[in-house]
């Protein structure tokens, strides 16, 4: 304690080269006090001690003790200070490097975060490779932001890549669409500007097939109606809710692309008989994998199916594909399930078929428009189940879609082969 007390109060002036050389001398040569042997402490001054030289041996021992203690305490402190300075320098360098990297990232235009746009959880995927700007912010100063934007990410058809917007983006190189359907994109016009178009097939198939089977099951077994009865405060006893059997029934799939095949896999798990109609027949291996039978004539499929599943892309050929005639061919016990696009079905014809009992029910994840007007007759029918186009709405699939959009866009900007390029027909 005494040594520590003295150390704290001791004024350490210098330990120069001369002092080091002094202590390196042989002990027999230390016959006179070193030039720094006048050790004055605050305590000595306070108590009125005279500034007297100490004996050589005593001075040497006390000085050595002081030096050792100072070194022992000062060394770690100095190392810590150096470490702090080093860390600070490293942090500054990292921030500078990060800023340089941010400045070098290409700009991308997106719709918005939240609302009809992207969930917050996926924006980090885009920010890894792009500086993003929301459409609303872009409109505040299009002359400033327009020339910087090289990519446009389209989500839920927004921002709409219309001529007025595209003309303000002179550096645009790619329009990356989230999802498979591109009916909202004028691919011919966009590509005529030298801009690439991409979509995200494959990554949406499982989630879309899941919702397709979910709608089928919910409609067949009156799941929504059962829930409403169960939570109704006026319910005093259980009611008999009779549905239709799914296991062993016949599932007719119109559109046997990647999503259609995934639906067939799920249908096979329910021991359903799988029929399909497609522009071209699948391979024998694909058919055998799910036990599917091809019907070149769609009318035959409509007549034989207990559940008709629509999984086609919206094209001029598929617009209004299911109308009065097609609905009249279906069984009166059949259910129509649509997970493609609302315009594939003539909704006026569907309303009449449901009201008249031409078919049993309909389950729709898509309508036209979306959402339907609140006074639309489909909303008031008890044999209709409608969801708000949620086929791909899972966290896993959404992240995969955004990741694929980014990969497509980066490939386009680098001049590489684009994984999912859409070319005009």
C-alpha positions as CSV (number, residue, x, y, z in Angstrom):
1,X,0.0,0.0,0.0
2,X,2.9,2.4,0.9
3,X,4.6,1.7,-2.5
4,X,1.3,2.2,-4.4
5,X,0.7,5.4,-2.5
6,X,4.1,6.7,-3.3
7,X,3.7,5.6,-7.0
8,X,0.5,7.6,-7.3
9,X,2.1,10.7,-5.8
10,X,5.5,10.4,-7.4
11,X,6.3,12.8,-10.3
12,X,8.1,10.7,-12.9
13,X,10.1,13.2,-14.9
14,X,12.0,11.0,-17.4
15,X,13.9,7.8,-17.7
16,X,16.3,8.6,-20.5
17,X,19.0,6.7,-22.2
18,X,21.4,8.0,-19.6
19,X,19.4,6.4,-16.8
20,X,19.2,3.0,-18.7
21,X,22.9,3.1,-19.2
22,X,23.5,3.8,-15.5
23,X,21.7,0.7,-14.4
24,X,23.5,-1.4,-17.0
25,X,26.8,-0.6,-15.2
26,X,28.3,-3.2,-12.8
27,X,27.2,-2.9,-9.2
28,X,30.7,-1.9,-8.1
29,X,30.7,1.1,-10.3
30,X,27.5,2.5,-8.7
31,X,29.4,4.5,-6.1
32,X,27.8,7.9,-6.7
33,X,24.2,8.9,-6.9
34,X,22.7,8.8,-10.4
35,X,21.7,12.1,-11.8
36,X,18.1,11.3,-11.1
37,X,18.5,10.2,-7.5
38,X,16.8,13.3,-6.2
39,X,13.5,11.6,-5.6
40,X,11.0,14.2,-4.5
41,X,7.5,13.2,-3.6
42,X,4.4,15.3,-2.8
43,X,4.4,13.8,0.6
44,X,8.0,15.0,1.3
45,X,7.1,18.4,0.0
46,X,3.9,18.5,2.1
47,X,5.7,17.5,5.2
48,X,8.5,20.1,4.6
49,X,11.2,17.6,3.9
50,X,14.4,19.0,2.4
51,X,15.4,18.0,-1.1
52,X,18.4,15.8,-0.1
53,X,20.1,13.3,-2.3
54,X,19.6,9.7,-1.1
55,X,22.4,7.2,-0.7
56,X,23.4,5.5,-3.9
57,X,22.2,2.0,-2.9
58,X,19.0,3.3,-1.4
59,X,18.4,5.5,-4.5
60,X,19.0,2.6,-6.8
61,X,16.6,0.3,-5.0
62,X,13.9,2.9,-4.7
63,X,14.3,3.9,-8.3
64,X,14.3,0.3,-9.5
65,X,11.1,-0.3,-7.5
66,X,9.5,2.8,-9.0
67,X,10.5,1.8,-12.5
68,X,9.2,-1.7,-12.1
69,X,5.9,-0.5,-10.7
70,X,5.5,2.1,-13.4
71,X,6.3,-0.3,-16.1
72,X,4.0,-2.9,-14.6
73,X,1.1,-0.4,-14.5
74,X,1.9,1.7,-17.5
75,X,2.6,-1.2,-19.9
76,X,-1.0,-2.6,-19.9
77,X,-2.4,0.9,-19.9
78,X,-0.3,1.9,-22.9
79,X,-1.2,-1.4,-24.7
80,X,-4.9,-0.8,-24.1
81,X,-4.6,2.7,-25.4
82,X,-2.8,1.5,-28.5
83,X,-5.5,-1.2,-28.9
84,X,-8.2,1.4,-28.6
85,X,-6.6,3.6,-31.2
86,X,-6.1,0.6,-33.5
87,X,-9.7,-0.4,-33.1
88,X,-10.9,3.1,-33.8
89,X,-8.7,3.3,-36.9
90,X,-10.1,-0.1,-38.1
91,X,-13.7,1.0,-37.5
92,X,-13.1,4.2,-39.5
93,X,-11.6,2.2,-42.3
94,X,-14.5,-0.2,-42.3
95,X,-17.0,2.6,-42.4
96,X,-15.1,4.2,-45.2
97,X,-15.0,0.9,-47.1
98,X,-18.7,0.3,-46.5
99,X,-19.5,3.7,-47.8
100,X,-17.4,3.1,-50.9
101,X,-19.1,-0.2,-51.4
102,X,-22.6,1.4,-51.0
103,X,-21.7,4.1,-53.5
104,X,-20.7,1.4,-56.0
105,X,-23.9,-0.6,-55.7
106,X,-26.3,-0.2,-58.6
107,X,-29.7,1.5,-58.0
108,X,-33.0,-0.4,-58.1
109,X,-36.5,0.9,-58.1
110,X,-39.1,-1.0,-56.0
111,X,-42.8,-0.4,-55.2
112,X,-42.8,0.0,-51.4
113,X,-42.0,-1.7,-48.1
114,X,-45.2,-2.8,-46.4
115,X,-48.7,-2.4,-47.8
116,X,-48.8,-4.0,-51.2
117,X,-45.0,-4.1,-51.4
118,X,-42.3,-6.1,-49.8
119,X,-42.3,-7.4,-46.2
120,X,-39.5,-5.8,-44.2
121,X,-37.9,-9.2,-43.7
122,X,-36.7,-9.5,-47.3
123,X,-35.4,-6.0,-48.0
124,X,-32.0,-7.1,-46.7
125,X,-31.6,-9.4,-49.7
126,X,-32.0,-6.6,-52.1
127,X,-29.8,-4.2,-50.1
128,X,-26.9,-6.7,-50.2
129,X,-26.5,-5.9,-53.9
130,X,-28.5,-2.8,-54.6
131,X,-29.3,0.7,-53.4
132,X,-33.1,0.6,-53.4
133,X,-35.5,3.5,-53.7
134,X,-39.3,3.3,-53.3
135,X,-41.5,4.5,-56.1
136,X,-43.0,7.2,-53.9
137,X,-39.6,8.6,-53.1
138,X,-38.6,8.3,-56.8
139,X,-41.5,10.5,-57.8
140,X,-40.3,13.3,-55.6
141,X,-37.4,13.9,-57.9
142,X,-37.4,11.7,-61.0
143,X,-34.9,13.9,-62.8
144,X,-32.4,13.2,-60.0
145,X,-33.0,9.5,-59.5
146,X,-34.0,8.4,-63.0
147,X,-30.6,8.3,-64.6
148,X,-29.1,6.2,-61.7
149,X,-31.7,3.4,-61.8
150,X,-30.5,0.2,-63.6
151,X,-33.0,-2.3,-62.3
152,X,-36.7,-2.4,-61.5
153,X,-38.2,-5.0,-59.2
154,X,-41.9,-5.6,-59.9
155,X,-43.9,-7.0,-57.0
156,X,-47.7,-7.5,-57.2
157,X,-47.5,-5.8,-60.6
158,X,-46.0,-2.7,-59.0
159,X,-44.4,-0.4,-59.9
160,X,-46.1,-0.7,-63.3
161,X,-43.5,-0.6,-66.0
162,X,-45.5,1.6,-68.3
163,X,-44.0,3.8,-71.1
164,X,-44.2,7.0,-69.0
165,X,-42.1,5.5,-66.2
166,X,-39.7,3.6,-68.5
167,X,-39.0,6.8,-70.4
168,X,-37.6,8.4,-67.2
169,X,-35.2,5.5,-66.6
170,X,-32.5,5.9,-69.4
171,X,-30.0,3.6,-67.6
172,X,-32.5,0.8,-67.0
173,X,-31.2,-2.6,-68.0
174,X,-33.6,-5.1,-66.4
175,X,-37.2,-5.5,-65.2
176,X,-37.2,-8.4,-62.6
177,X,-40.7,-9.7,-61.9
178,X,-41.6,-11.5,-58.7
179,X,-43.7,-14.5,-59.7
180,X,-44.3,-16.6,-62.8
181,X,-47.1,-14.7,-64.4
182,X,-46.1,-11.8,-66.7
183,X,-49.5,-10.9,-68.1
184,X,-49.1,-7.4,-66.6
185,X,-45.9,-6.8,-68.5
186,X,-45.6,-5.7,-72.1
187,X,-42.6,-7.8,-72.8
188,X,-42.3,-6.9,-76.4
189,X,-42.2,-3.2,-75.7
190,X,-39.9,-3.5,-72.7
191,X,-37.3,-5.6,-74.6
192,X,-37.5,-3.2,-77.6
193,X,-35.9,-0.6,-75.3
194,X,-33.0,-3.0,-74.8
195,X,-34.2,-3.9,-71.3
196,X,-34.2,-7.5,-70.1
197,X,-37.3,-9.1,-68.5
198,X,-37.1,-11.9,-65.9
199,X,-39.5,-13.9,-63.7
200,X,-39.2,-16.5,-60.9
201,X,-40.6,-19.9,-62.0
202,X,-39.9,-22.9,-59.8
203,X,-39.5,-21.2,-56.5
204,X,-43.2,-20.5,-56.3
205,X,-44.5,-23.9,-57.2
206,X,-44.7,-25.6,-53.7
207,X,-46.4,-22.7,-52.0
208,X,-48.9,-22.3,-54.8
209,X,-49.6,-26.1,-54.9
210,X,-50.2,-26.0,-51.2
211,X,-52.8,-23.3,-51.4
212,X,-54.5,-25.1,-54.3
213,X,-54.9,-28.2,-52.1
214,X,-55.9,-26.1,-49.2
215,X,-58.7,-24.5,-51.1
216,X,-59.8,-27.8,-52.5
217,X,-59.9,-29.4,-49.0
218,X,-61.6,-26.3,-47.4
219,X,-64.3,-26.3,-50.0
220,X,-64.9,-30.0,-50.0
221,X,-65.1,-30.3,-46.2
222,X,-66.8,-26.9,-45.4
223,X,-64.0,-25.9,-43.2
224,X,-64.7,-22.2,-43.2
225,X,-68.4,-22.8,-42.5
226,X,-67.5,-25.1,-39.7
227,X,-65.3,-22.5,-38.1
228,X,-67.9,-19.8,-38.3
229,X,-70.4,-22.1,-36.6
230,X,-67.9,-23.0,-33.9
231,X,-67.1,-19.3,-33.0
232,X,-70.7,-18.0,-33.4
233,X,-71.9,-16.8,-29.9
234,X,-75.4,-18.0,-30.9
235,X,-74.3,-21.6,-31.4
236,X,-75.8,-23.8,-28.7
237,X,-75.3,-27.2,-30.3
238,X,-73.2,-28.7,-33.1
239,X,-74.7,-28.8,-36.6
240,X,-74.3,-31.5,-39.2
241,X,-72.0,-30.2,-41.9
242,X,-71.8,-32.7,-44.7
243,X,-69.0,-32.4,-47.2
244,X,-67.7,-34.4,-50.1
245,X,-65.0,-37.1,-50.1
246,X,-61.5,-36.1,-51.4
247,X,-59.7,-39.4,-51.0
248,X,-60.3,-41.5,-54.1
249,X,-62.0,-38.7,-56.1
250,X,-60.9,-37.5,-59.5
251,X,-58.8,-34.4,-59.9
252,X,-58.6,-32.8,-63.3
253,X,-55.7,-30.4,-63.7
254,X,-55.8,-27.9,-66.6
255,X,-52.2,-26.6,-67.1
256,X,-49.6,-29.3,-66.2
257,X,-46.6,-27.0,-65.8
258,X,-44.3,-27.0,-62.8
259,X,-47.1,-25.9,-60.5
260,X,-49.6,-28.4,-62.0
261,X,-47.1,-31.3,-61.4
262,X,-46.7,-30.2,-57.8
263,X,-50.5,-30.2,-57.4
264,X,-50.6,-33.7,-58.9
265,X,-48.1,-34.9,-56.4
266,X,-50.3,-33.7,-53.6
267,X,-53.4,-35.2,-55.2
268,X,-51.6,-38.6,-55.4
269,X,-51.1,-38.4,-51.6
270,X,-54.9,-38.4,-51.3
271,X,-55.2,-41.4,-53.6
272,X,-56.9,-39.2,-56.1
273,X,-57.2,-40.2,-59.8
274,X,-55.2,-37.6,-61.7
275,X,-56.3,-36.4,-65.1
276,X,-54.6,-33.5,-66.9
277,X,-54.9,-31.3,-70.0
278,X,-51.9,-29.3,-71.3
279,X,-50.8,-27.7,-74.5
280,X,-48.3,-30.6,-74.9
281,X,-48.2,-33.9,-73.3
282,X,-45.7,-34.5,-70.4
283,X,-43.1,-37.3,-70.6
284,X,-44.1,-40.9,-69.7
285,X,-41.8,-40.6,-66.7
286,X,-43.6,-37.4,-65.5
287,X,-47.0,-39.1,-65.9
288,X,-46.0,-42.3,-64.1
289,X,-44.4,-40.3,-61.2
290,X,-47.9,-39.0,-60.2
291,X,-50.1,-41.5,-61.9
292,X,-51.5,-38.9,-64.3
293,X,-53.5,-39.6,-67.4
294,X,-53.4,-37.1,-70.3
295,X,-56.6,-35.8,-72.0
296,X,-56.0,-34.1,-75.3
297,X,-59.7,-33.0,-75.3
298,X,-60.4,-30.7,-72.3
299,X,-64.1,-31.4,-72.5
300,X,-63.5,-35.0,-71.6
301,X,-61.6,-33.9,-68.5
302,X,-64.3,-31.5,-67.4
303,X,-67.0,-34.3,-67.6
304,X,-65.0,-36.8,-65.6
305,X,-63.5,-34.7,-62.8
306,X,-64.9,-34.2,-59.3
307,X,-62.4,-31.2,-58.8
308,X,-61.3,-29.1,-61.8
309,X,-58.0,-27.3,-61.0
310,X,-56.9,-24.3,-63.1
311,X,-53.1,-23.8,-63.2
312,X,-52.5,-22.1,-66.5
313,X,-50.7,-18.9,-67.4
314,X,-52.9,-16.0,-68.6
315,X,-52.5,-15.6,-72.3
316,X,-54.9,-14.6,-75.1
317,X,-55.7,-18.3,-75.5
318,X,-56.5,-18.9,-71.9
319,X,-58.5,-15.7,-71.2
320,X,-62.1,-16.8,-70.7
321,X,-61.1,-20.4,-70.9
322,X,-63.9,-21.5,-68.6
323,X,-67.2,-20.0,-69.5
324,X,-70.9,-21.1,-69.8
325,X,-70.2,-24.1,-72.1
326,X,-67.3,-25.5,-70.1
327,X,-69.2,-25.1,-66.8
328,X,-72.2,-26.9,-68.2
329,X,-70.0,-29.9,-69.0
330,X,-68.9,-30.3,-65.4
331,X,-70.6,-32.6,-62.9
332,X,-73.3,-30.9,-60.7
333,X,-71.2,-32.3,-57.7
334,X,-68.0,-30.8,-59.0
335,X,-65.9,-28.0,-57.6
336,X,-63.9,-25.5,-59.6
337,X,-60.6,-24.4,-58.1
338,X,-58.7,-21.5,-59.7
339,X,-55.1,-20.6,-58.6
340,X,-54.0,-19.1,-62.0
341,X,-55.5,-15.7,-62.9
342,X,-59.0,-14.3,-62.5
343,X,-59.5,-13.6,-66.2
344,X,-59.2,-17.3,-67.0
345,X,-62.8,-17.7,-65.8
346,X,-65.8,-15.9,-67.0
347,X,-67.0,-14.7,-63.6
348,X,-70.5,-13.8,-64.8
349,X,-70.9,-17.4,-66.1
350,X,-69.5,-18.7,-62.9
351,X,-72.1,-16.8,-60.8
352,X,-74.9,-18.3,-62.8
353,X,-73.5,-21.8,-62.6
354,X,-73.2,-21.5,-58.8
355,X,-76.6,-20.0,-58.4
356,X,-78.3,-22.6,-60.6
357,X,-76.5,-25.6,-59.2
358,X,-74.7,-26.4,-62.4
359,X,-71.7,-27.0,-60.3
360,X,-71.4,-27.6,-56.5
361,X,-68.9,-24.9,-55.5
362,X,-65.9,-22.8,-56.4
363,X,-62.7,-22.0,-54.5
364,X,-60.7,-19.1,-55.8
365,X,-57.4,-17.6,-54.9
366,X,-57.7,-15.2,-57.9
367,X,-60.4,-12.9,-59.2
368,X,-60.7,-10.0,-61.6
369,X,-60.3,-7.4,-60.3
370,X,-58.5,-8.0,-57.0
371,X,-60.2,-7.3,-54.7
372,X,-63.7,-7.7,-56.2
373,X,-66.1,-4.7,-55.8
374,X,-67.8,-5.1,-52.4
375,X,-71.2,-5.6,-54.1
376,X,-70.0,-8.3,-56.5
377,X,-72.4,-11.2,-56.5
378,X,-69.7,-13.8,-56.0
379,X,-69.1,-12.4,-52.5
380,X,-72.7,-13.1,-51.5
381,X,-72.8,-16.8,-52.6
382,X,-72.6,-19.4,-49.8
383,X,-70.9,-22.0,-52.1
384,X,-67.9,-19.8,-52.9
385,X,-64.6,-19.6,-51.0
386,X,-62.3,-16.7,-51.9
387,X,-58.8,-15.9,-50.7
388,X,-56.9,-12.7,-51.7
389,X,-54.3,-14.1,-54.1
390,X,-52.1,-15.6,-51.3
391,X,-50.6,-18.5,-53.3
392,X,-47.0,-17.5,-52.7
393,X,-47.4,-15.8,-49.4
394,X,-45.1,-17.7,-47.1
395,X,-41.9,-16.3,-45.6
396,X,-39.8,-19.0,-47.2
397,X,-41.2,-18.7,-50.7
398,X,-41.1,-14.9,-50.5
399,X,-37.5,-14.8,-49.6
400,X,-36.7,-17.3,-52.4
401,X,-38.6,-15.2,-54.9
402,X,-36.7,-12.0,-53.9
403,X,-33.4,-13.9,-54.0
404,X,-34.1,-15.1,-57.5
405,X,-35.1,-11.6,-58.6
406,X,-31.8,-10.3,-57.4
407,X,-29.9,-13.1,-59.0
408,X,-31.6,-12.4,-62.3
409,X,-31.0,-8.7,-62.1
410,X,-27.4,-9.0,-61.2
411,X,-26.8,-11.4,-64.1
412,X,-28.4,-8.9,-66.5
413,X,-26.3,-6.0,-65.2
414,X,-23.1,-8.1,-65.5
415,X,-23.9,-9.3,-69.0
416,X,-24.1,-12.9,-67.8
417,X,-26.5,-15.6,-68.7
418,X,-29.8,-14.8,-67.0
419,X,-31.3,-17.8,-65.1
420,X,-35.0,-16.9,-65.8
421,X,-35.1,-14.5,-68.8
422,X,-38.4,-13.9,-70.4
423,X,-38.3,-13.3,-74.2
424,X,-41.0,-11.9,-76.4
425,X,-43.0,-14.4,-78.4
